[in-house]
Each structure stands twice: as C-alpha cells, then as structure tokens.
Amino acid sequence: MNNQYPVYTLVNECHDCYKCVRECPVKAIKIENNHASVIPEKCISCGTCVKVCPANAKCVRNDLERVKNLLISGKDVYVSLAPSWSGVFEMSPQRMIAILKKLGFKDVSETALGAQEVSIRTAEMLNSMDKGLLISSACPVIVDYIRLYKPEFTKYITPIGSPARTHAKILREEYGNDIAIVFIGPCIGKKNEADAQDGLIDISLTFEELKIWINDQFPDVSQIQKDDSYVFVPRSAYEGSLYPIDGGMNETIKRIGVKKEVQLLEICSIPAFEKALNNLDPEKINRPIFVEALACEGGCVAGPCISTEKASISIISDVLAKVKDRPVIPKKPEYVVEYDYKPSGVAESKYSLEEITKTLKKIGKHTVDDELNCGGCGYSSCRELAVALLDGVAEPSMCVSYMRKIAMRKAAAMLRCMPAAMVMVDNNMNILEANDNFMRMFTGDMYEIFKSRPDGLTGAAIDRIVEFADIFKTILKTGKSLHKEHYAVGDRLYDINAFTIEPNEIVGAIINDVTQSETNREKISEKAKEVISKNISIVQEIACLLGEHMVETETLLNSIANDYDDKTDGDKK
C-alpha cells in the first residue's frame, strides 16, 4: 500500500487562486499558508482539481516505480486494461499487447470481462425486484461519494465489486492467486481501489502514466513488431466494452434482458448525481429503478487521466467501433465479487449562529448586506466560508472583498498621513481619490463642506478644483511622468510630481506648496547678498587704508635710504 494519497499538491506551484476549492464538488480542499492541499478523508478522487488547476499544482500520484518493482519481483504480472484504451491509443490490440508484454507484463486482459459479469448479476437482481432503488457500484468515485456524503443511500449500492475487482477475481481464478494484477485506465479513483488491499488489484496506473512509460522505453513504438498471435487473455470481451460510455452499462443490461417494469437511468457527474438524490426517499419508490452513475460527465471516456486531446466524439466512436456482439449472453454470472459497502459519512460541522456571526465579523461581514456571496473564495456563500474558517480549512485572506477593504483602508491611512497633497484622476478628468491635505490646499472656503462628505472630493471634476488640470490631460495622453518645480499658480508656488497609475486610465499627483519655503529662501538670499556686500565694502576700505599706509611707508623708507646713501658717500671723500 502506498501511504501517499492519489491526489496531492506541489506547494511551490500553487498560486492561491482557489479554483480547486471553487470546482471541488465536495470541498475537500484545505487552504493553509495561502496554499491548497487535498483533505484525504474528505476526498473522493474525482480528479476535478487536477483538471482545473491552472498552474498544474494538483498532481496524481505516480505509481510507475512500484509497478517496475513488481515486475522484477519474479511474479507473473497481468494487466487489467480498461475498455476506454481503444479511444486513447491509436493502435491495434495486437500492438498494444506487444508493447505491454515488452514492458515486462506476463499477459494482457480486458477489464470489460469483469463488466460483463457485473451486468449479468445486476440484471439478475433487477429481475427479482418488485420495487426499489439500485445504484451501480461500477464507479469508485460515485461509491465513495455516497459513502462519505450521502451515507443514507449506501445500502442501495449494488452489493457487487466493481468491474475492475470482478475482473481481478476472474484472472486469479484462471491463473492462480499468486499472480499480481495492475489495472490501467483513465481513473484516479481506481488507485483507491488498489490501495484498499483486498487481495484483488495490486496497483493501479493511469493512461497518462502508461504513456510516459512507453515514451521513455520506446521512442518509436512502430519499431515494436506486433504479433498476430497475441490476443487478450483468457478471452476477448464483448458488450462489456460499452462501459466507459455514458449509458454503456445500461445498454449491456438491456442486451441481457430485464422485465419491462425496470427503469434504467443514467446520471453523469457528481453535481448531477447530488441533485438527483436530493429529497429522494427510496422507500417511496413503487417500481424497480436502476441508476447507472458515473462521476465524469460523459462517462469514463472523459476521465481525469484519459490522456488524449482527441474530441470526445472521436473517442466514443473508436470505443464503439471495437465493441463485439455475442449472439447469446448468459443469464447467470460465472464470477461474482460480493461486496458490502459501508457508510463512512463525513461529519457535518455544526456551529451556533453566534459562532458563525462572530466569524463573519472577522472577514468584515457585520450585517447581512455585507454578505455578498460572490463565490470568489471558492465557497458558494459567506456563511459556508465562515464554517470552513471554523473548521480550520480556510483562511480570512480568501475573502476577496474583505482583502480589498483592508487594502483600501491601508491605502487611505497612508494617504491621510502623507504631509503632501495627493490626488488621483480618471480618464474623464474626475477625481477618484484625494487626501485631506489636497482638499485643504485647493478647496479654500469649501474645505469643511467637502471634508464632511463621506466621499470627500471623489467624483468632482479636477479642472474645477485646480488650475493645472492640463498636466493630467498630458499624462493621460502621453503616459509619461511630469515634474513641475516652482509651478506658479496665482501667488502660490507648487512642486508637482504627476505620474501614470494605469496607462490612459488613471493618473496621480503629489503636490507640495513651496511658497513659504521659497519666500524664506529669497529672504535668506537677500540677507546673504547684503552681508556679502557689506563684507566686500569693508574689505575694500581695508584695502584702501592698507594701500595708503603702504605708500607712506614706502616714501619714508625711501627717504631714509637716500639719507643713508648721502652720508656714506661723504665719508668716502
């Protein structure tokens, strides 16, 4: 048994889009640390989350290594091949068998053999009923859905093993109980059947896994020689090959023959099946009704791991083309797997109105009007989200409207605290947002009136508030930012930084009134010039005085020098 659940999440790839929560028919998804993970005890392995995940973060457990280890264990390993294979693999049965034998399998058999036995046993049961309800056990996903979410209907599941289990019994009866059996098909739910370890199916692979394996081993499958002697063992299937098609099981039952009172219904998809069971009281049914229920819309040919891009019509056509008719269908089954399905209902959370109301307030839902029920979180209503929050499988951040309000509050708080004026304008030149400093700066005597309005200046025409509306028009047109320094408006000076928020849609501007600082700067400049002028004047006076003093000194020194020279000449004489 593999301890890893068949469906899991690659955490690093999960982008918290909540699409898996939104699409999961049973809400078996837990959001933790902004990442989605499957809740195994709630999951029915329908594969919806795998198909819808836009980031491919939801994955199906890969069991290839387990199968390869089984092949080298020395056991004879047989393939139980789902009948939908003929709509997926573009090859003959002989080539398909050759490839699987080349991979190491002992032989290949058709799961449809088990389907035929199931149909015969089901027809036998229906012919013995006077009234009542029977639901097919062919789809493991439907069976798990009933057991977990509609446990009161568990007793109406046909007490027969699925076609895969029945086929496994056929193979073990034919080739001995010591063989190993690997089921291969388009279904994730079959992995749960194999994990059940009831001694019938050892491992289940998907078509996707098989394709990967084949491509790795045989880059060119055309090189593998088919052998016309290769046939499905122990024999070929007939009408059982109709099973993967919507209504296919009922068609086989019709071919077997049931009394005219029996009504055969087919329902595909979990949502459709859920609606069909709502308000149904099987005890009040006065005729025999059989429901062929399949989890995948369109049948098994639309399974989550069908692994083909072919149109569904082409797949169905290819499956039908390979169905063989047999002239006589036995009225008694040769092999039957009696199976007793037990209910295992998921406990429904029950919280008081007070608890739910308190939780709703945590996501900003203070009144009924606050409950938008938009479904953005993945739940159909705000109250469902509240219950999920109480269950610990959801986070408050999943509520888009709540997070938007928080973001708006934070932005508003930042805008209010900004010392500069701030305004945002749309492409119609109307104000989207303006902080208090903008209103104070540009509305004058109307400030108190605008401040008292809940929306402030929102919706007002910008050209009626400021005289520089052309700046916003220019940015909306060009998409380029503008910086206006010391922009004069009347007797005021502004520094304006205008920029694009959304190209051609929204522009913003941060505005500072620099009139006072510029006035102070001019006064300081004038004072500085005055000081400089005085200093220059003083320096010039000092220079003049020094100049006059230097002249007088020079004259005196020259006079002394001349007198000294005259005396020296007299002494020489």
Secondary structure as UniProt FT lines:
FT   STRAND          7..9
FT   HELIX           11..13
FT   HELIX           19..23
FT   TURN            25..26
FT   STRAND          29..32
FT   TURN            33..34
FT   STRAND          35..38
FT   TURN            40..42
FT   HELIX           48..52
FT   TURN            54..55
FT   STRAND          58..60
FT   HELIX           64..71
FT   TURN            72..74
FT   STRAND          77..81
FT   HELIX           83..87
FT   HELIX           93..103
FT   STRAND          107..110
FT   HELIX           112..127
FT   STRAND          132..135
FT   HELIX           140..149
FT   HELIX           151..156
FT   HELIX           163..175
FT   TURN            177..178
FT   STRAND          180..185
FT   HELIX           189..195
FT   STRAND          203..206
FT   HELIX           207..217
FT   HELIX           221..223
FT   TURN            228..229
FT   HELIX           239..242
FT   TURN            243..244
FT   TURN            246..247
FT   HELIX           248..256
FT   TURN            260..261
FT   STRAND          263..268
FT   HELIX           270..277
FT   TURN            278..279
FT   HELIX           282..284
FT   STRAND          288..294
FT   TURN            297..298
FT   HELIX           300..302
FT   TURN            304..305
FT   HELIX           312..321
FT   HELIX           353..362
FT   TURN            363..364
FT   HELIX           368..370
FT   TURN            376..377
FT   HELIX           382..391
FT   HELIX           396..398
FT   HELIX           400..417
FT   STRAND          421..426
FT   TURN            427..428
FT   STRAND          430..434
FT   HELIX           436..442
FT   HELIX           444..446
FT   HELIX           447..452
FT   TURN            454..459
FT   HELIX           462..464
FT   HELIX           470..478
FT   STRAND          482..489
FT   TURN            490..491
FT   STRAND          492..502
FT   TURN            503..505
FT   STRAND          506..513
FT   HELIX           515..572
//
